[in-house]
Amino acid sequence: MKFIIRKATVEDLDTLVEIEEECFTSEAFTKKQLEYCLKSSDFVSLVALVDEKIVGFIIGAVEILGCETAGHVYTLDIKKEYRKKGSGGKLLDAFESILSEKGIRTVYLEVRLDNIPARRLYSKHGYKFIKVLRNYYEPRVDAVMLRKILRT
């Protein structure tokens, strides 16, 4: 098995939409939103490939959050059959590495309160609970905000 992480391109859009729709329901990013992220220089978009097939991706940005410049993970998606095989963690590590190179020291993200597998992944990678975000995704669907301080 050959595993590679590379920058995502607009040519990957249809595959990213398929994976996003497999991973999320009502809170899935639309094709137009994903396309915007891929085209914008404000976003960091990476794909994970196994044997030259895209199996997952991460999209995030550098933003001003409060009084600091920080990374913000918008979505991290792995195809079901490739979960629990390290792809999500490797994408997260690669994203964090790019942020570190830009001098960013903090990364935030939001995840559904009931998404235990994703919360385990983030916890394993050093993300800490900040607060619950009530009705974040839709009425009665809460999220938790997590934060990680990157090593300097």
N, C-alpha and C positions, 0 to 999 in steps of 0.2 A: 504494500500500500504506500503510495507516494502522497504525502501531505504538504500543501503549500498554502501560504497566506499571501495575498497580493491586494493591491488597491482595486476597489470596485470601479467599473466603468459603466457608462450608459448602455453598452452592449449587453451587460448583465441584467438589465432592468426586468425583463420578463421572468427570468429565473428567480430574482429577488422577490417579485410580486407573488409568485407561486409559493415560495417558502414562507413569506409573511402571512399569506392567507392560510397556510397549513398550521402555522404556529398560533395565530391570533384570530379572534372572531370580530366582534364589534369594535375592538380597539385597534384593529390592523391599520397600518398606514396604507393610504391609497397609492395607486400607481403614480399619480401626479405628484404626491408628496415625496415618494421615493425618488422619482426622477429629479425633483428639485434638489434633494440632498446630494444625489450623485453629480449634479452639474455645478453645485455651489462650492466655492473654495472655502467657505466657512465650515464645511463638514469634513470629517474623516470617515471614509467608507472603505471597509475591507471585506474581502470574501475569503472563505476557507474552501480549498479544493482537495478532494481525495481522488486520486487517479484522474485528474483533470476535470472532475465533475464538481460543481459548486454544491457544497453541503450545508453552508451556513454563511452568515454575514453579521457584521456589526456596523452601526452608523451612530456617530456622535458628533459633537461640535465643541468648540471653545466659546464660552459665553461669560458674560459678567453676571455672577450670582452674588447678590449682596454687595459687599465691597471687595470682592476678589475675582480674579479671572480663573475660571475652572473648566474642566472638561465635563461634558454632560452626555451620558450614553442615552441615546434615543431608543434604540432597539438592538437586541442581540437574538438572532434566530438560528436555530439548528434544525435541519430536517429530522423527523422523528427517528428514523432508522440509524442516525449517526449520533444521537444523544448518548451521554455518559461514556464517551470515547475520547474526551479531551479537546474536542474542537472548540467548544465554547470558551474554555479557559485559555486556549492558545490565542483565540481572537481577542479576548479581553487583555491578555498580556501584550499583544502587538499594539492594540489601541493605546494602552497606557504608556508603552515605550515611545510611541509617536508624540504623545502629550508631554512626556518628560523631556524629549529633545526640544520641544517648544518652550520649555521652562515652566510648564504647568505642574502644580504640586497637588491639586485636589481634583477628584472626580466624583460627580454625583450621578445618581440614577434613581428612577422610580420603577417599582415592580409591584404587580398585584399582590395584595396581602395573602391571598390563597395560593399563590404560585410557589409552593414549597420547594420543588426542584431548583427553580431559578434562584430562590433566596439562599439555598444551600450552596450553590455555585458561587454566588457573590460573597457569602460569608467565608467560604474556603479561600477566596482570593483577597480577603482583608477588608471587605466592605462592612461598615458598621451602621447600625440603625440610628436614624436621626429623628424621624417622626412619622406618624400615620397621616395620610392625606385622605380625608373622608370624601367619598363620592368622586374620586379622581377620574376614573374611567367612564363611569355612568352612575346613575343613582344606585346606591347600595353596593357599589363595587369600589372598595377602598384600595389604596396603594400604600406602600411604605417608601420613604425616601431613605436612601443609603448613601454613605460617603466613604471615600478612601483617601488617605493622605499618601501620596506617592513618595517613594524614597528619593532623597536628594543626592 
